[in-house]
Amino acid sequence: WTTNVRNTHYILGTVFGPHPYPEMVRDFQSVIGQEARRQILKAEKKLPDCLIACVGGGSNSIGLFYAFLQNNIRMIGVEAGGKGIESGLHAARFAGGSLGVFQGCKSYLLQDDDGNVLTTHSVSAGLDYASVGPEHCYLRDLNRIEYTYATDDEAMKAFELLSRTEGIIPALESAHAIAETVKIAPAMPKDAVIIVNLSGRGDKDVQEVARIKGITL
């Protein structure tokens, strides 16, 4: 498409890029939060205490969070910590990046001193992205949403935990959100309600997990 800019237009499938695309994708994805809100009220008769979702570009997470922004609910976005922030092999824009301009918008970006985009790393392809949607930056700077990260190892352990205990194979992207849930849930009240957004199924990741673990399928 870059060789045909006169007659082509590149549209990202996430809440990124120039206006109005982040807003459009957010509104399309907001069905996630609308459905979650209806379902949790029906099941628990109350709103959740905490929402947790993984954050790559940020569409699944903002889709969940948007329907609850006006309520006093804790929200946590989980980035890809890769092999750790200090290693430089990660995709945690808030923990290891800075403000920059990329693909038509100003956002937190993994970049060098000259503004060149850095190489990223994550065990999950969907979180392996150098920047993050601008609305996430806005909500983070307002202290409305917390952002943290889970490492590859933590995500792998969470992937196995959910698969073994619930028979649900999560996408490696979603496993980052599960990893954060495992960290914070023990300190919460027994009757606390947490919604974890499983943004994808892990069938696609089984062979990759097996490869990393040295298992022959």
PAVO-964294 format. One record per residue: residue number from 1; chain; z, x, y of N, C-alpha, C in turn. Coordinates in Angstrom, 2 decimals. Each point is the difference from the previous one (the first is absolute). Layout:
REM PAVO-964294
<NUM 'A' <Z X Y> <Z X Y> <Z X Y>>
...
//
This chain:
REM PAVO-964294
<1 'A' <0.00 0.81 -1.21> <0.00 -0.81 1.21> <0.00 0.85 1.26>>
<2 'A' <0.56 1.19 -0.03> <0.07 0.83 1.21> <-1.37 0.47 0.47>>
<3 'A' <-0.98 -0.04 -0.88> <-1.36 0.40 0.40> <-0.81 -1.18 0.51>>
<4 'A' <0.59 -1.20 0.00> <-0.71 -1.20 0.44> <0.86 -0.85 0.92>>
<5 'A' <0.60 0.66 1.00> <0.96 -0.71 0.84> <-0.65 -1.05 0.90>>
<6 'A' <-1.30 0.05 0.17> <-0.66 -1.00 0.85> <-0.05 -1.38 -0.66>>
<7 'A' <0.01 -0.02 -1.32> <-0.14 -1.30 -0.66> <1.03 -0.23 -1.12>>
<8 'A' <1.03 0.84 -0.06> <1.07 -0.23 -0.98> <1.35 0.06 0.69>>
<9 'A' <0.97 -0.66 -0.61> <1.35 -0.04 0.56> <0.99 0.13 -1.14>>
<10 'A' <0.86 0.99 0.09> <0.96 0.28 -1.08> <1.30 -0.75 0.25>>
<11 'A' <0.41 -0.82 -0.95> <1.22 -0.77 0.13> <0.95 0.40 -1.12>>
<12 'A' <1.17 0.49 0.36> <1.01 0.37 -0.99> <0.61 -1.24 -0.63>>
<13 'A' <0.41 0.14 -1.25> <0.64 -1.12 -0.68> <1.51 0.02 0.14>>
<14 'A' <0.50 0.56 1.10> <1.43 0.04 0.23> <0.27 -0.27 1.48>>
<15 'A' <1.27 0.00 0.40> <0.36 -0.36 1.38> <-0.15 1.22 0.91>>
<16 'A' <-1.19 0.52 0.06> <-0.25 1.23 0.73> <-1.31 -0.12 0.78>>
<17 'A' <-0.24 0.97 0.87> <-1.23 0.01 0.78> <0.19 -0.65 1.36>>
<18 'A' <-1.09 -0.19 0.74> <0.09 -0.59 1.34> <0.25 -1.50 -0.06>>
<19 'A' <0.54 -0.54 1.08> <0.17 -1.44 0.13> <-1.38 -0.66 -0.11>>
<20 'A' <-0.13 -1.14 -0.68> <1.05 -0.88 -0.53> <0.28 0.16 -1.49>>
<21 'A' <-0.51 1.06 -0.62> <0.06 0.08 -1.46> <1.42 0.07 -0.58>>
<22 'A' <0.92 0.78 0.58> <1.36 -0.02 -0.55> <0.62 -1.40 0.02>>
<23 'A' <-0.25 -0.72 1.09> <0.55 -1.35 0.13> <-0.67 -0.97 -0.98>>
<24 'A' <-1.31 0.14 -0.16> <-0.72 -0.87 -0.93> <0.49 0.19 -1.43>>
<25 'A' <0.08 1.25 -0.43> <0.44 0.27 -1.38> <1.45 -0.45 -0.19>>
<26 'A' <0.85 0.24 1.00> <1.38 -0.47 -0.09> <0.06 -1.50 -0.21>>
<27 'A' <-0.78 -0.74 0.77> <0.02 -1.45 -0.13> <-0.51 -0.46 -1.36>>
<28 'A' <-1.03 0.67 -0.51> <-0.48 -0.33 -1.34> <1.09 0.29 -1.05>>
<29 'A' <0.64 1.14 0.14> <1.01 0.42 -0.97> <1.32 -0.76 0.14>>
<30 'A' <0.19 -0.68 1.12> <1.28 -0.67 0.24> <0.27 -1.12 -0.99>>
<31 'A' <-1.01 -0.39 -0.77> <0.23 -1.00 -1.05> <1.04 0.51 -0.99>>
<32 'A' <0.12 1.32 -0.15> <1.01 0.58 -0.90> <1.40 -0.42 0.44>>
<33 'A' <0.30 0.21 1.27> <1.31 -0.35 0.52> <0.24 -1.49 0.04>>
<34 'A' <-1.03 -0.77 0.33> <0.14 -1.45 0.04> <0.35 -0.55 -1.37>>
<35 'A' <-0.70 0.50 -1.02> <0.28 -0.46 -1.36> <1.38 0.48 -0.47>>
<36 'A' <0.34 1.25 0.32> <1.30 0.53 -0.39> <1.13 -0.80 0.64>>
<37 'A' <-0.19 -0.38 1.24> <1.02 -0.77 0.72> <0.21 -1.36 -0.68>>
<38 'A' <-1.09 -0.69 -0.30> <0.12 -1.30 -0.67> <0.66 0.14 -1.37>>
<39 'A' <-0.42 1.01 -0.74> <0.50 0.16 -1.36> <1.49 0.38 -0.03>>
<40 'A' <0.42 0.87 0.91> <1.40 0.43 -0.02> <0.93 -1.14 0.45>>
<41 'A' <-0.47 -0.81 0.95> <0.80 -1.15 0.44> <0.14 -1.02 -1.13>>
<42 'A' <-1.06 -0.16 -0.77> <0.05 -0.92 -1.13> <0.91 0.53 -1.11>>
<43 'A' <-0.08 1.31 -0.26> <0.75 0.59 -1.11> <1.46 0.26 0.34>>
<44 'A' <0.27 0.48 1.22> <1.35 0.45 0.36> <0.67 -0.86 1.06>>
<45 'A' <-0.77 -0.89 0.60> <0.51 -0.88 1.06> <0.45 0.77 1.24>>
<46 'A' <-0.50 1.21 0.16> <0.30 0.79 1.19> <-1.05 1.09 0.15>>
<47 'A' <-0.04 0.58 1.20> <-0.92 1.11 0.24> <0.56 1.28 -0.61>>
<48 'A' <-0.85 0.97 -0.26> <0.48 1.26 -0.59> <0.82 0.81 0.99>>
<49 'A' <0.79 0.91 -0.53> <0.75 0.93 0.83> <-0.82 1.23 0.35>>
<50 'A' <-0.97 0.31 -0.85> <-0.77 1.23 0.20> <-1.40 -0.14 -0.60>>
<51 'A' <-0.97 0.55 0.69> <-1.38 0.08 -0.49> <-0.38 1.47 -0.13>>
<52 'A' <-0.69 0.34 -1.09> <-0.41 1.38 -0.22> <-1.45 0.01 -0.47>>
<53 'A' <-0.81 0.85 0.61> <-1.40 0.12 -0.40> <-0.49 1.42 0.26>>
<54 'A' <-0.97 0.43 -0.78> <-0.60 1.31 0.23> <-0.93 -0.06 1.21>>
<55 'A' <-0.22 1.16 0.62> <-0.84 0.07 1.19> <-0.99 1.15 -0.13>>
<56 'A' <-1.27 -0.37 -0.12> <-1.09 0.98 0.10> <-0.61 -0.21 1.37>>
<57 'A' <-1.13 -0.72 0.04> <-0.50 -0.47 1.29> <0.94 -1.05 0.57>>
<58 'A' <0.55 -0.81 -0.93> <1.05 -0.93 0.40> <-0.31 -1.47 -0.12>>
<59 'A' <-1.06 -0.38 -0.71> <-0.38 -1.41 -0.01> <0.92 -0.86 -0.87>>
<60 'A' <0.35 0.48 -1.20> <0.85 -0.84 -0.85> <1.39 -0.18 0.62>>
<61 'A' <0.51 1.06 0.62> <1.34 -0.06 0.57> <0.06 -0.89 1.23>>
<62 'A' <-0.95 0.16 0.92> <0.02 -0.86 1.19> <-0.30 -1.44 -0.40>>
<63 'A' <-0.78 -0.18 -1.07> <-0.25 -1.34 -0.50> <1.27 -0.68 -0.47>>
<64 'A' <0.90 0.76 -0.60> <1.30 -0.54 -0.41> <0.93 -0.16 1.18>>
<65 'A' <0.12 1.04 0.81> <1.00 0.02 1.07> <-0.26 -1.03 1.11>>
<66 'A' <-1.27 -0.27 0.29> <-0.36 -0.76 1.20> <0.65 -1.39 0.03>>
<67 'A' <0.10 -0.64 -1.14> <0.55 -1.36 -0.05> <1.52 -0.02 0.22>>
<68 'A' <0.64 1.17 -0.02> <1.46 0.07 0.12> <0.46 0.74 1.25>>
<69 'A' <-0.92 0.40 0.85> <0.37 0.84 1.15> <0.97 -0.68 0.96>>
<70 'A' <-0.04 -1.32 0.08> <0.87 -0.71 0.93> <1.38 -0.27 -0.59>>
<71 'A' <0.20 0.38 -1.24> <1.30 -0.21 -0.66> <0.77 1.32 -0.08>>
<72 'A' <1.31 -0.12 -0.09> <0.85 1.19 -0.08> <0.04 0.51 -1.44>>
<73 'A' <-1.09 0.62 -0.40> <-0.16 0.48 -1.37> <-0.35 1.48 0.04>>
<74 'A' <0.67 0.78 -0.82> <-0.30 1.43 -0.08> <-1.35 0.20 -0.69>>
<75 'A' <-0.83 0.85 0.57> <-1.32 0.28 -0.56> <-0.19 1.50 -0.13>>
<76 'A' <-0.52 0.43 -1.13> <-0.18 1.42 -0.26> <-1.41 0.27 -0.50>>
<77 'A' <-0.70 0.88 0.68> <-1.31 0.46 -0.44> <0.13 1.37 -0.63>>
<78 'A' <-0.65 0.20 -1.13> <0.17 1.24 -0.77> <-1.33 0.75 -0.07>>
<79 'A' <-0.01 1.19 0.59> <-1.19 0.83 -0.01> <0.00 0.93 -1.22>>
<80 'A' <-1.09 0.73 -0.15> <-0.15 0.93 -1.12> <0.57 1.36 0.37>>
<81 'A' <1.12 0.34 -0.63> <0.64 1.29 0.27> <-0.60 1.15 -0.79>>
<82 'A' <-0.93 -0.31 -0.90> <-0.69 1.04 -0.75> <0.96 0.97 -0.68>>
<83 'A' <-0.20 1.26 0.25> <0.84 1.05 -0.58> <1.13 0.41 0.93>>
<84 'A' <0.24 -0.83 1.03> <1.06 0.29 0.97> <-0.57 0.35 1.36>>
<85 'A' <0.69 -0.38 1.05> <-0.49 0.23 1.36> <-0.17 1.49 0.28>>
<86 'A' <0.96 0.79 -0.44> <-0.04 1.44 0.28> <-1.20 0.68 -0.66>>
<87 'A' <-0.49 -0.57 -1.10> <-1.12 0.61 -0.71> <-1.32 -0.16 0.75>>
<88 'A' <-0.06 -0.99 0.89> <-1.25 -0.30 0.68> <-0.95 -0.82 -0.85>>
<89 'A' <0.38 -0.27 -1.24> <-0.84 -0.77 -0.93> <0.54 -1.42 -0.09>>
<90 'A' <-0.33 -0.80 0.97> <0.51 -1.37 0.07> <-0.93 -0.83 0.89>>
<91 'A' <0.35 -1.28 0.15> <-0.73 -0.88 0.92> <1.00 -0.85 0.78>>
<92 'A' <1.11 0.64 0.42> <1.05 -0.68 0.76> <-0.21 0.24 1.49>>
<93 'A' <-0.70 -0.90 0.64> <-0.39 0.17 1.40> <1.17 -0.06 0.96>>
<94 'A' <0.97 -0.88 -0.27> <1.16 -0.10 0.89> <0.96 1.17 -0.18>>
<95 'A' <0.14 0.46 -1.22> <0.92 1.11 -0.26> <-0.61 1.35 0.34>>
<96 'A' <-1.32 0.13 -0.13> <-0.61 1.31 0.18> <-1.16 0.06 0.96>>
<97 'A' <-0.26 -1.10 0.72> <-1.15 -0.04 0.90> <0.39 -0.12 1.46>>
<98 'A' <-1.00 -0.25 0.82> <0.21 -0.16 1.45> <-1.08 -0.92 0.53>>
<99 'A' <0.18 -0.47 1.23> <-0.98 -0.91 0.59> <-1.35 0.69 0.19>>
<100 'A' <-1.05 -0.72 -0.37> <-1.34 0.54 0.17> <-1.02 -1.13 -0.01>>
<101 'A' <-1.24 0.35 0.17> <-1.08 -0.99 -0.01> <-0.89 0.27 -1.21>>
<102 'A' <-0.24 -1.06 -0.78> <-0.77 0.15 -1.24> <-0.71 -1.31 -0.30>>
<103 'A' <-1.28 0.07 -0.28> <-0.80 -1.16 -0.38> <0.17 -1.19 0.96>>
<104 'A' <0.07 0.32 1.28> <-0.05 -1.05 1.01> <1.32 -0.56 0.45>>
<105 'A' <1.12 0.60 -0.37> <1.28 -0.51 0.50> <1.03 1.11 0.11>>
<106 'A' <1.02 -0.25 0.80> <1.10 0.93 0.17> <1.11 -0.37 -0.97>>
<107 'A' <0.44 0.98 -0.76> <0.97 -0.28 -1.04> <0.68 1.30 -0.42>>
<108 'A' <0.97 -0.11 -0.88> <0.59 1.21 -0.59> <-0.99 0.59 -0.99>>
<109 'A' <-0.14 1.32 0.06> <-1.07 0.67 -0.72> <0.47 1.35 -0.51>>
<110 'A' <-0.42 0.35 -1.19> <0.24 1.35 -0.51> <-1.11 0.89 0.53>>
<111 'A' <0.35 0.88 0.94> <-0.99 0.79 0.71> <0.56 1.38 0.33>>
<112 'A' <-0.92 0.93 0.28> <0.45 1.33 0.42> <0.14 0.04 1.53>>
<113 'A' <0.29 1.15 0.55> <0.24 0.13 1.44> <-1.23 -0.32 0.83>>
<114 'A' <-1.17 0.05 -0.61> <-1.25 -0.29 0.71> <-0.49 -1.42 -0.24>>
<115 'A' <0.80 -0.81 -0.68> <-0.39 -1.38 -0.25> <-0.90 -0.21 -1.20>>
<116 'A' <-0.20 1.06 -0.78> <-0.81 -0.14 -1.22> <0.83 -0.64 -1.11>>
<117 'A' <-0.61 -0.92 -0.72> <0.71 -0.73 -1.05> <0.33 0.93 -1.16>>
<118 'A' <1.24 -0.07 -0.45> <0.45 0.85 -1.10> <-0.31 -0.63 -1.36>>
<119 'A' <-0.08 0.82 -1.01> <-0.17 -0.48 -1.36> <1.28 -0.69 -0.45>>
<120 'A' <-0.15 -1.12 -0.68> <1.15 -0.76 -0.47> <0.09 0.06 -1.52>>
<121 'A' <1.16 -0.40 -0.50> <0.18 -0.04 -1.46> <0.93 -1.13 -0.38>>
<122 'A' <-0.34 -0.69 -1.07> <0.89 -0.98 -0.62> <-0.45 -0.25 -1.42>>
<123 'A' <0.94 -0.29 -0.86> <-0.34 -0.37 -1.37> <-0.74 -1.33 -0.02>>
<124 'A' <0.12 -0.77 1.07> <-0.68 -1.30 0.10> <-1.15 0.10 0.99>>
<125 'A' <-1.20 -0.29 -0.46> <-1.19 0.12 0.85> <0.07 -0.92 1.21>>
<126 'A' <0.60 -1.17 -0.16> <0.03 -0.97 1.08> <0.92 0.36 1.15>>
<127 'A' <0.91 0.95 -0.20> <0.90 0.43 1.07> <-0.41 1.35 0.57>>
<128 'A' <-1.03 0.59 -0.55> <-0.44 1.35 0.36> <-0.90 -0.07 1.24>>
<129 'A' <0.62 -0.28 1.15> <-0.76 -0.26 1.23> <0.71 0.69 1.17>>
<130 'A' <-0.76 0.58 0.90> <0.57 0.86 1.04> <0.64 -0.75 1.16>>
<131 'A' <-0.28 -1.30 0.13> <0.56 -0.74 1.12> <0.51 -1.36 -0.48>>
<132 'A' <0.48 -0.79 0.93> <0.62 -1.28 -0.34> <-0.32 -1.01 1.09>>
<133 'A' <-0.05 -1.27 -0.36> <-0.36 -1.04 0.94> <0.83 0.01 1.27>>
<134 'A' <-0.62 -0.21 1.16> <0.72 0.08 1.28> <1.12 -1.01 0.16>>
<135 'A' <-0.11 -1.16 -0.63> <1.10 -0.97 0.11> <1.25 0.51 -0.69>>
<136 'A' <-0.18 0.74 -1.07> <1.16 0.62 -0.65> <0.69 0.98 0.95>>
<137 'A' <-0.80 0.76 0.74> <0.56 0.95 0.97> <0.81 -0.74 1.06>>
<138 'A' <-0.55 -1.09 0.49> <0.67 -0.81 1.01> <1.33 -0.53 -0.52>>
<139 'A' <-0.01 -0.55 -1.21> <1.22 -0.57 -0.57> <1.02 1.08 -0.35>>
<140 'A' <-0.48 1.16 -0.37> <0.90 1.12 -0.28> <0.66 0.48 1.28>>
<141 'A' <-0.78 0.13 1.08> <0.56 0.48 1.26> <0.93 -1.03 0.64>>
<142 'A' <-0.16 -1.27 -0.36> <0.93 -1.04 0.44> <1.27 -0.03 -0.85>>
<143 'A' <0.03 0.80 -1.06> <1.09 -0.01 -0.98> <0.14 -1.34 -0.71>>
<144 'A' <-1.13 -0.72 -0.09> <0.02 -1.29 -0.70> <-0.16 0.19 -1.50>>
<145 'A' <-0.79 1.00 -0.39> <-0.22 0.30 -1.41> <0.39 1.45 -0.26>>
<146 'A' <0.68 0.22 -1.11> <0.35 1.36 -0.41> <-1.15 0.58 -0.83>>
<147 'A' <-0.25 1.28 0.17> <-1.02 0.66 -0.82> <0.60 1.23 -0.65>>
<148 'A' <-0.24 0.12 -1.28> <0.49 1.14 -0.76> <-1.11 0.43 -0.95>>
<149 'A' <0.33 0.82 -0.98> <-1.03 0.42 -0.95> <0.63 0.21 -1.37>>
<150 'A' <-0.85 -0.06 -1.01> <0.40 0.33 -1.36> <-0.93 1.10 -0.50>>
<151 'A' <0.55 0.95 -0.72> <-0.81 1.10 -0.52> <-0.78 -0.44 -1.23>>
<152 'A' <-0.94 0.83 -0.41> <-0.75 -0.27 -1.22> <0.93 -0.21 -1.19>>
<153 'A' <0.98 0.88 -0.13> <0.92 -0.09 -1.14> <0.80 -1.30 0.03>>
<154 'A' <0.45 -0.40 1.18> <0.76 -1.25 0.12> <-0.88 -1.19 -0.35>>
<155 'A' <-1.25 0.02 0.45> <-0.92 -1.09 -0.30> <-0.30 -0.08 -1.49>>
<156 'A' <-0.16 1.15 -0.63> <-0.26 0.03 -1.44> <1.18 -0.58 -0.79>>
<157 'A' <1.21 0.34 0.41> <1.19 -0.53 -0.67> <0.10 -1.51 0.20>>
<158 'A' <-0.33 -0.47 1.20> <0.04 -1.43 0.28> <-1.07 -0.74 -0.79>>
<159 'A' <-1.17 0.61 -0.13> <-1.09 -0.56 -0.80> <0.48 -0.24 -1.43>>
<160 'A' <0.66 0.98 -0.56> <0.48 -0.10 -1.38> <1.15 -0.99 -0.11>>
<161 'A' <0.88 -0.01 0.99> <1.16 -0.90 -0.01> <-0.43 -1.46 -0.06>>
<162 'A' <-0.90 -0.40 0.89> <-0.42 -1.40 0.02> <-0.79 -0.34 -1.26>>
<163 'A' <-0.82 0.92 -0.45> <-0.79 -0.25 -1.21> <0.90 -0.24 -1.21>>
<164 'A' <1.04 0.82 -0.11> <0.89 -0.10 -1.16> <0.96 -1.20 0.08>>
<165 'A' <0.53 -0.27 1.19> <1.04 -1.03 0.11> <-0.56 -1.41 0.15>>
<166 'A' <-1.15 -0.14 0.67> <-0.55 -1.33 0.26> <-1.34 -0.25 -0.68>>
<167 'A' <-0.59 1.04 -0.58> <-1.32 -0.18 -0.60> <-1.10 -0.19 1.03>>
<168 'A' <0.29 0.37 1.24> <-0.99 -0.10 1.08> <-0.43 1.42 0.35>>
<169 'A' <-1.30 0.26 -0.12> <-0.52 1.33 0.33> <-0.46 -0.04 1.46>>
<170 'A' <0.73 0.65 0.90> <-0.38 -0.04 1.42> <-1.05 1.06 0.32>>
<171 'A' <-0.75 -0.23 1.03> <-0.87 1.06 0.52> <0.88 1.14 0.49>>
<172 'A' <-0.52 1.21 -0.04> <0.79 1.13 0.49> <0.33 -0.15 1.49>>
<173 'A' <-0.86 -0.69 0.73> <0.31 -0.28 1.40> <1.28 -0.83 0.08>>
<174 'A' <0.03 -1.11 -0.74> <1.16 -0.89 0.01> <1.25 0.69 -0.54>>
<175 'A' <-0.19 0.96 -0.89> <1.14 0.72 -0.57> <0.80 0.73 1.07>>
<176 'A' <-0.63 0.35 1.11> <0.73 0.62 1.11> <1.02 -0.98 0.59>>
<177 'A' <-0.39 -1.27 0.09> <0.93 -1.02 0.51> <1.14 -0.23 -0.99>>
<178 'A' <-0.33 0.01 -1.28> <1.03 -0.16 -1.03> <1.00 1.15 0.07>>
<179 'A' <-0.50 1.21 0.22> <0.88 1.17 0.09> <1.02 -0.17 1.12>>
<180 'A' <-0.43 -0.53 1.14> <0.93 -0.22 1.11> <1.00 -1.09 -0.35>>
<181 'A' <-0.45 -1.02 -0.71> <0.90 -1.07 -0.42> <1.12 0.53 -0.88>>
<182 'A' <-0.36 0.89 -0.91> <0.98 0.61 -0.90> <1.04 0.79 0.80>>
<183 'A' <-0.43 0.59 1.12> <0.92 0.79 0.82> <1.01 -0.88 0.74>>
<184 'A' <-0.48 -1.11 0.57> <0.86 -0.77 0.90> <0.75 -1.15 -0.66>>
<185 'A' <-0.53 -0.54 -1.09> <0.59 -1.20 -0.60> <1.46 0.18 -0.42>>
<186 'A' <0.40 1.15 -0.57> <1.39 0.13 -0.44> <1.03 -0.16 1.12>>
<187 'A' <-0.39 0.26 1.23> <0.94 -0.10 1.12> <0.00 -1.39 0.64>>
<188 'A' <-0.85 -0.90 -0.49> <-0.08 -1.34 0.57> <0.89 -0.96 -0.77>>
<189 'A' <0.38 -1.12 0.63> <0.81 -1.00 -0.71> <-0.72 -0.53 -1.24>>
<190 'A' <0.78 -0.45 -0.97> <-0.58 -0.48 -1.26> <-0.92 -1.21 0.22>>
<191 'A' <0.31 -0.79 1.02> <-0.81 -1.20 0.23> <-1.13 0.22 1.00>>
<192 'A' <-0.24 1.25 0.38> <-1.09 0.30 0.94> <-1.35 -0.29 -0.66>>
<193 'A' <-0.92 -0.45 0.80> <-1.35 -0.31 -0.49> <-0.98 1.00 0.60>>
<194 'A' <-0.72 0.69 -0.85> <-0.99 0.99 0.42> <-1.37 -0.44 -0.50>>
<195 'A' <-0.98 0.01 0.88> <-1.39 -0.20 -0.42> <-0.70 1.35 0.03>>
<196 'A' <-0.54 0.39 -1.15> <-0.80 1.22 -0.09> <-1.44 -0.41 -0.22>>
<197 'A' <-0.88 0.43 0.86> <-1.40 -0.40 -0.12> <-0.72 0.90 -1.00>>
<198 'A' <-0.38 -0.58 -1.14> <-0.83 0.73 -0.96> <-1.45 -0.23 0.40>>
<199 'A' <-0.53 0.95 0.73> <-1.31 -0.17 0.63> <-1.17 0.19 -0.96>>
<200 'A' <0.30 0.41 -1.23> <-1.09 0.18 -0.96> <0.54 0.21 -1.40>>
<201 'A' <-0.85 -0.20 -0.98> <0.39 0.19 -1.39> <-0.34 1.41 -0.44>>
<202 'A' <0.78 0.49 -0.98> <-0.11 1.40 -0.36> <-0.92 0.33 -1.15>>
<203 'A' <-0.75 -0.97 -0.48> <-0.95 0.30 -1.08> <-0.90 1.17 0.38>>
<204 'A' <-0.40 0.02 1.27> <-0.90 1.03 0.49> <0.65 1.39 0.00>>
<205 'A' <1.33 0.03 -0.03> <0.72 1.27 0.13> <0.55 0.54 -1.32>>
<206 'A' <-0.14 -0.76 -1.07> <0.62 0.40 -1.27> <-0.52 1.35 -0.47>>
<207 'A' <-1.31 0.21 0.07> <-0.56 1.27 -0.47> <0.45 1.16 0.88>>
<208 'A' <0.12 -0.23 1.30> <0.46 1.06 0.90> <1.46 0.35 -0.27>>
<209 'A' <0.81 -1.00 -0.23> <1.41 0.24 -0.32> <0.11 0.77 -1.32>>
<210 'A' <-0.80 -0.39 -0.97> <0.01 0.69 -1.29> <-0.43 1.46 0.17>>
<211 'A' <-1.01 0.22 0.84> <-0.47 1.37 0.23> <1.10 0.86 0.61>>
<212 'A' <0.68 -0.55 1.00> <1.07 0.74 0.67> <1.14 0.32 -0.97>>
<213 'A' <0.29 -0.96 -0.89> <1.08 0.19 -0.96> <-0.42 0.81 -1.22>>
<214 'A' <-1.30 0.33 -0.07> <-0.47 0.77 -1.15> <-0.12 -0.81 -1.27>>
<215 'A' <-0.24 -1.30 0.16> <-0.11 -0.90 -1.15> <-1.47 -0.29 -0.27>>
<216 'A' <-0.41 0.08 -1.24> <-1.37 -0.32 -0.38> <-0.07 -1.45 -0.46>>
<217 'A' <-0.86 -0.78 0.65> <-0.13 -1.41 -0.36> <-1.13 -0.18 -1.02>>
//
